[in-house]
Amino acid sequence: MLVLTRKVGERIQIGDQITVSVIRIQNGKVRIGIEAPDDVRIRRDEIETETTVQDSFTEHSQILAEEVPLLKAGVFLRF
């Protein structure tokens, strides 16, 4: 991991097509701007984690929705 110190208005170039700019620093928060081509996906880690958890919940809910009626109907065999 590369760790850099930047001031407001300074930029970081990543490759030839991505630029990260420090827009504002206020109350312990840093506001950054990212310029990148449209085909580059930029996502916040907490949103990605939340989406993963939500996808997992949705998947499990769908499985339960399919299995509960079968359980109620006594379709499952006991071993």
C-alpha positions in Angstrom: 0.0 0.0 0.0 1.3 3.4 -0.9 0.5 6.1 1.7 0.7 9.7 0.7 0.2 13.1 2.4 -1.7 15.6 0.2 -3.0 19.1 0.8 -6.2 20.6 -0.5 -5.9 21.1 -4.3 -3.2 18.5 -4.7 -3.7 15.5 -7.0 -2.6 12.0 -7.4 -2.3 10.4 -10.8 -3.0 6.6 -11.1 -1.9 5.3 -14.4 -2.8 7.5 -17.4 -6.5 7.8 -16.9 -7.3 8.2 -13.2 -6.8 11.3 -11.1 -7.6 11.7 -7.4 -7.9 15.2 -6.1 -8.1 16.5 -2.5 -11.1 18.8 -2.5 -11.6 19.7 1.1 -10.4 18.8 4.6 -12.8 19.7 7.4 -13.6 18.4 10.9 -11.4 15.3 10.4 -13.0 14.4 7.1 -11.4 14.5 3.7 -13.5 15.1 0.5 -11.9 13.7 -2.6 -12.7 13.8 -6.3 -12.0 11.0 -8.7 -11.7 11.4 -12.4 -11.8 8.2 -14.3 -13.1 6.8 -17.6 -16.8 5.7 -17.6 -15.8 2.0 -17.8 -13.8 2.2 -14.5 -16.0 1.1 -11.6 -15.4 3.2 -8.5 -17.1 2.1 -5.3 -16.9 2.8 -1.6 -15.8 -0.1 0.5 -18.7 0.2 3.0 -21.2 0.2 0.1 -19.6 -2.9 -1.4 -19.7 -4.7 1.9 -23.3 -3.7 2.5 -24.2 -4.9 -1.0 -22.4 -8.2 -0.4 -24.3 -8.7 2.9 -27.6 -7.7 1.2 -27.0 -10.1 -1.7 -26.3 -12.9 0.8 -29.5 -12.1 2.7 -31.5 -12.0 -0.5 -30.1 -15.4 -1.6 -30.8 -17.0 1.8 -34.3 -15.5 1.8 -35.0 -17.0 -1.6 -33.8 -20.4 -0.4 -36.1 -20.2 2.7 -39.0 -19.0 0.6 -38.6 -22.2 -1.5 -38.0 -24.6 1.4 -40.5 -23.4 4.0 -43.6 -24.5 1.9 -41.9 -27.9 1.4 -41.2 -28.2 5.1 -44.9 -27.4 5.9 -46.0 -30.0 3.3 -43.7 -32.6 4.9 -41.7 -33.2 1.7 -38.3 -33.4 3.4 -37.1 -36.9 4.5 -35.4 -37.5 7.8 -32.2 -39.4 7.9 
